[in-house]
Amino acid sequence: MKPIGPTNALYPMPTTLVGVTVDSKPNFLAVAHVGIMNHGTPQYLSVGLNKDHYSNSGIHENKTFSICLPSENLMKKTDYCGIMTGKKTDKAALFDVFFGKLKTAPMIHECPVNMELKLQDVLSLGKHEIFIGELVQTYADDSVITEGNINIAKLSPLLFDMASKKYWALGEPLGDCWNIGKELKNN
Ligand SMILES: Cc1cc2nc3c(=O)[nH]c(=O)nc-3n(C[C@H](O)[C@H](O)[C@H](O)COP(=O)(O)O)c2cc1C
C-alpha cells in the first residue's frame, strides 16, 4: 500500500442533471458531486457547484433546485449539459421540462427520476458552493418502479468516474445489505 496524495477516491458517483431557474428560464447542468446529508425526515441532499457556474445565482435567487437522474440513454445530452453554459446556450430546449410544487425547480420528463428541493443552507468551501436542499417531492416514472420502490436496474444510472473520465454502467447485485455480513457471526 503506498500513499498517492489526497486523491478523492469516492467514485463512481451518479451523474445527475441539476435543474435551476436563472433569469426566469430553466437551465440544467451535469453534476456528479452530490451528497446525502440527512437520511431520515426531512431528507437533505447536497450538490457541490463551482462558484463560477452560471447556475448558482438561480439557486440563490429562487431558493430551489432539482436533482434529475438520467438513464444511460441520456448520456450525450447529459454530457452536453456539462460542457455548455446556460449563459450562452438554451440547454433546457433539449428536454421536455416540467415543474412541480416549488414552481422554480425545473425537471425533465425524459429522466425517470426527478427530485425537487427547497434550499436549506449554503456552504462556501474553496472553489465550490455546497447547496443543501430539503427534498420536497420525488417524481418517478412507472417504468423504474418495482413494488413501490425505485429499481436501480431499471433506472440504469449513468455512473461518473473522475480517474477514467468516463461514464460507467451499473453491474449486477452482489448480496443483501444488513444481511450477508451475518455469515461472519460466530453464533
Ligand atoms: C460528467 C460531468 C459531471 C460534472 N459534475 C460537476 C459537479 O459536480 N460540480 C460542478 O460544479 N460542475 C460539474 N460539472 C461541470 C458543469 O456541468 C459545467 O461546467 C456546466 O457547463 C455548467 O453549466 P452552467 O454554466 O449552465 O451553470 C460536470 C460536468 C460533467 C461533464
The ligand as an SDF file (V2000), in Angstrom:
LIG
                    3D

 31 33  0  0  0  0  0  0  0  0999 V2000
  -19.9650   14.3160  -16.0270 C   0  0  0  0  0  0  0  0  0  0  0  0
  -19.8690   15.7220  -15.5030 C   0  0  0  0  0  0  0  0  0  0  0  0
  -20.0040   15.9530  -14.1470 C   0  0  0  0  0  0  0  0  0  0  0  0
  -19.9070   17.2520  -13.6390 C   0  0  0  0  0  0  0  0  0  0  0  0
  -20.0260   17.4440  -12.2870 N   0  0  0  0  0  0  0  0  0  0  0  0
  -19.9320   18.6990  -11.7870 C   0  0  0  0  0  0  0  0  0  0  0  0
  -20.0640   18.9200  -10.3740 C   0  0  0  0  0  0  0  0  0  0  0  0
  -20.2790   18.0090   -9.5960 O   0  0  0  0  0  0  0  0  0  0  0  0
  -19.9460   20.1980   -9.9200 N   0  0  0  0  0  0  0  0  0  0  0  0
  -19.7160   21.2550  -10.7680 C   0  0  0  0  0  0  0  0  0  0  0  0
  -19.6130   22.4020  -10.3000 O   0  0  0  0  0  0  0  0  0  0  0  0
  -19.6210   21.0850  -12.1120 N   0  0  0  0  0  0  0  0  0  0  0  0
  -19.7210   19.8370  -12.6370 C   0  0  0  0  0  0  0  0  0  0  0  0
  -19.6180   19.6350  -13.9970 N   0  0  0  0  0  0  0  0  0  0  0  0
  -19.4160   20.7920  -14.8690 C   0  0  0  0  0  0  0  0  0  0  0  0
  -20.7040   21.5830  -15.1790 C   0  0  0  0  0  0  0  0  0  0  0  0
  -21.7770   20.7180  -15.5060 O   0  0  0  0  0  0  0  0  0  0  0  0
  -20.4190   22.5140  -16.3840 C   0  0  0  0  0  0  0  0  0  0  0  0
  -19.3660   23.4090  -16.0710 O   0  0  0  0  0  0  0  0  0  0  0  0
  -21.6420   23.2540  -16.8800 C   0  0  0  0  0  0  0  0  0  0  0  0
  -21.3370   23.7630  -18.1620 O   0  0  0  0  0  0  0  0  0  0  0  0
  -22.0860   24.4190  -16.0000 C   0  0  0  0  0  0  0  0  0  0  0  0
  -23.3060   24.8820  -16.5170 O   0  0  0  0  0  0  0  0  0  0  0  0
  -23.8430   26.3740  -16.3620 P   0  0  0  0  0  0  0  0  0  0  0  0
  -22.7450   27.3050  -16.8480 O   0  0  0  0  0  0  0  0  0  0  0  0
  -25.0510   26.4120  -17.2660 O   0  0  0  0  0  0  0  0  0  0  0  0
  -24.1570   26.6080  -14.9260 O   0  0  0  0  0  0  0  0  0  0  0  0
  -19.6880   18.3470  -14.5190 C   0  0  0  0  0  0  0  0  0  0  0  0
  -19.5620   18.0950  -15.8960 C   0  0  0  0  0  0  0  0  0  0  0  0
  -19.6400   16.7970  -16.3890 C   0  0  0  0  0  0  0  0  0  0  0  0
  -19.4980   16.5440  -17.8600 C   0  0  0  0  0  0  0  0  0  0  0  0
  1  2  1  0
  2  3  1  0
  2 30  2  0
  3  4  2  0
  4  5  1  0
  4 28  1  0
  5  6  2  0
  6  7  1  0
  6 13  1  0
  7  8  2  0
  7  9  1  0
  9 10  1  0
 10 11  2  0
 10 12  1  0
 12 13  2  0
 13 14  1  0
 14 15  1  0
 14 28  1  0
 15 16  1  0
 16 17  1  0
 16 18  1  0
 18 19  1  0
 18 20  1  0
 20 21  1  0
 20 22  1  0
 22 23  1  0
 23 24  1  0
 24 25  2  0
 24 26  1  0
 24 27  1  0
 28 29  2  0
 29 30  1  0
 30 31  1  0
M  END
$$$$
